[in-house]
Amino acid sequence: MAMPMEREMKAMKIKLLLFCFCLLLFAFKTMSQTTDQPARPRARDLGVVVGILPPGKNNSITDVAGVRVGHATLIKGDNIRTGVTAILPHGGNLFQEKVPAAIFVGNGFGKLMGSTQVNELGEIETPILLTNTLNVPRVADALIEWTRQLPGNEEVLSINPIVAETNDGYLNDIRGRHIGRDEVFAAIRAANEGAVEEGSVGAGTGTVAFGWKGGIGSSSRVVPQSLGVYTVGVLVQSNFGGVLTLLLVFFRMLPLPQVLASREWIERLHQRGGGVPYGIALAAAALIVYPHTQWMAVSRL
């Protein structure tokens, strides 16, 4: 009786070893596919063209000369999905070389910091930072520290930090307020003039839009030479509830799973609550002179 039992145990061990070996092969293959896979295509790469004006080189806000964008993404454990995104209108000392600006609220509300001075004086004096709702004060404090320590700002007694936010509490432990000085400094230092990293990065790491994953997006358009060769760039932190009606129309026309177009699915989206997206628009143009004309121009972008 002992011999058959020993043979069965030996056979089971061999099968277990073979199974583990197959799992290792699968894991290595998956890792190689993940690292070798091409970058995710953007909408324009798939033939979705919006508008009639051509995009800039990177089709992003960094096509406006001098503009830089950087991210710091924080992912920890199962419930921390947040970050900060920095937009620098130029690479110099913004407090000493202020930039014309205006802030326009198209719809909704938020905890945007620094807007009253911008709309009164028509200029900004710090990088523009995006983060989550409860981290606005912490991010603003770090941005003030960043600006204070720049050469030439030793005697500065007042700083107007620009910090905007969305509520990423659905995917992130927003009450933990995990973003601070290190992440802010890292995002500003990472800012560069190349193509903007999009999707679930920086301030878009924990955002949701229309019940789907939100994130950071950016685009640009170039006005033809006959009209002045102006470049307009935008960056969006998408985070809002509701239902995209256009998508539902397509869902009912295409052979997609019925659950996507079901009433229960629509109700679940509504139950998740709303939110407000933030958009940053920068333009390389010389026609904006007074604060009220800047506000008018921004409101029409």
Number of C-alpha atoms within 10 A of each C-alpha: 5 6 8 9 10 11 11 11 12 12 12 12 12 12 12 12 12 12 12 12 12 12 12 12 12 12 12 12 11 12 12 11 11 10 8 9 9 8 6 9 8 12 10 11 9 8 8 9 11 10 8 7 12 14 20 19 14 15 21 25 32 30 28 26 15 14 21 24 28 24 30 25 21 18 14 10 6 9 15 20 26 30 28 30 28 26 24 22 25 19 13 12 17 17 20 14 12 16 15 17 24 26 23 16 11 9 8 9 10 16 16 17 17 19 19 13 16 19 18 11 14 23 20 25 21 26 24 21 27 30 29 28 20 20 25 24 16 18 28 23 15 20 25 17 14 16 22 18 11 14 9 12 13 10 7 12 7 8 16 19 24 23 28 28 25 28 25 27 19 14 17 22 16 21 10 11 18 18 23 19 15 11 21 28 19 17 21 24 14 15 20 19 20 16 17 23 15 20 19 20 25 27 31 32 29 31 31 27 21 22 22 12 16 23 22 24 21 22 20 24 23 21 15 12 8 6 7 11 12 15 21 24 25 21 22 21 30 23 26 23 19 18 17 12 10 8 13 15 11 12 17 14 10 10 8 11 10 12 11 14 17 13 11 11 15 18 12 13 18 15 12 15 13 18 21 18 24 20 18 17 19 23 22 16 12 8 9 16 11 14 19 15 15 20 18 14 15 18 13 8 11
